[in-house]
Amino acid sequence: MNDMEYGAPEMFVLTDEEGVEHEFELWDIVEEGDSIYYGLIPHEANIEEDTELVILKVGEENGEEYLATIDNDEEYERIGKIFLERAAEDDEDEEGESGD
């Protein structure tokens, strides 16, 4: 899977538009240029069949890091494609391991 597969997952609590909190696990990190993006998946207890990856961009203000949504559609599509390619590679690796 990703670099964090052997340790305990890093957890995030995100609040949706209705004020409801949801727990997410950090699945992967993508660095592109000067930007860092987190790919988050719902915590195991909250996973559903049609679960989607949440992609957030790391920002910094006054020396403090924060996570923000990606408002630029082109940027979101580009980064989303990178995460999807990584997920496909992980699936291929897992299939190869089970076939040995």
Backbone hydrogen bonds, N-H to C=O, Kabsch-Sander energy under -0.5 kcal/mol:
donor,donor_aa,acceptor,acceptor_aa,energy
5,E,2,N,-1.8
7,G,4,M,-0.8
12,F,24,F,-2.6
14,L,12,F,-0.6
14,L,22,H,-2.7
16,D,14,L,-0.5
16,D,20,V,-2.8
19,G,16,D,-2.0
22,H,14,L,-2.7
24,F,12,F,-3.0
25,E,41,I,-3.4
26,L,10,E,-2.4
27,W,25,E,-0.6
27,W,39,G,-3.1
28,D,39,G,-1.4
30,V,37,Y,-2.5
32,E,30,V,-0.5
32,E,35,S,-2.4
35,S,32,E,-2.3
37,Y,30,V,-2.9
38,Y,56,L,-3.0
39,G,28,D,-2.9
40,L,38,Y,-0.6
40,L,54,V,-3.3
41,I,25,E,-2.4
43,H,23,E,-2.5
46,N,43,H,-3.3
47,I,44,E,-1.3
51,T,48,E,-1.6
54,V,40,L,-3.0
55,I,53,L,-0.5
56,L,38,Y,-2.3
56,L,54,V,-0.5
57,K,68,A,-3.0
58,V,36,I,-2.9
59,G,66,Y,-3.1
61,E,64,E,-2.6
64,E,61,E,-1.9
66,Y,59,G,-2.0
68,A,57,K,-2.5
71,D,69,T,-0.8
73,D,71,D,-0.6
76,Y,72,N,-2.6
77,E,73,D,-2.6
78,R,74,E,-2.4
79,I,75,E,-2.6
80,G,76,Y,-2.7
81,K,77,E,-2.1
82,I,78,R,-1.3
83,F,79,I,-2.1
84,L,80,G,-2.4
85,E,81,K,-2.4
86,R,82,I,-2.1
87,A,83,F,-2.2
88,A,84,L,-2.3
89,E,85,E,-2.1
90,D,86,R,-2.3
91,D,87,A,-2.3
92,E,88,A,-2.3
93,D,89,E,-2.5
94,E,90,D,-2.4
95,E,91,D,-2.3
96,G,92,E,-2.3
97,E,93,D,-2.0
98,S,94,E,-1.9
99,G,95,E,-1.2
100,D,97,E,-0.8
